[in-house]
């Protein structure tokens, strides 16, 4: 399981965009949660943190592995 810190999400639309982007990353088996309140995402699968961060930054947010 991977946890990613995300900065810049402000609403449910933001979370939905991040969730959709993460779900499309090869190796992601499930997006467990994307929380606007905590500013983080939890993902299951064998995708690397770099892949997950890349997908999030392509959506316009800042991300780092936790």
DAPE-V993196 format. One record per pair of residues at least 24 apart in sequence whose C-alpha atoms are under 7 Angstrom apart, sorted by the first residue. I is the first residue (numbers start at 0). GAP is how many residues later the second one is. If there is no record, write none. Layout:
BEGIN
{{I/GAP} {I/GAP}}
END
This chain:
BEGIN
{{0/41} {0/42} {0/43} {0/44} {1/40} {1/41} {1/42} {2/37} {2/38} {2/39} {2/40} {2/62} {2/63} {3/36} {3/37} {3/38} {3/59} {3/60} {3/61} {3/62} {4/34} {4/35} {4/36} {4/58} {4/59} {4/60} {4/61} {5/33} {5/34} {5/55} {5/56} {5/57} {5/58} {6/32} {6/54} {6/55} {6/56} {7/53} {7/54} {8/27} {8/30} {9/26} {10/25} {17/38} {17/41} {20/34} {20/35} {21/30} {21/33} {24/26} {24/27}}
END
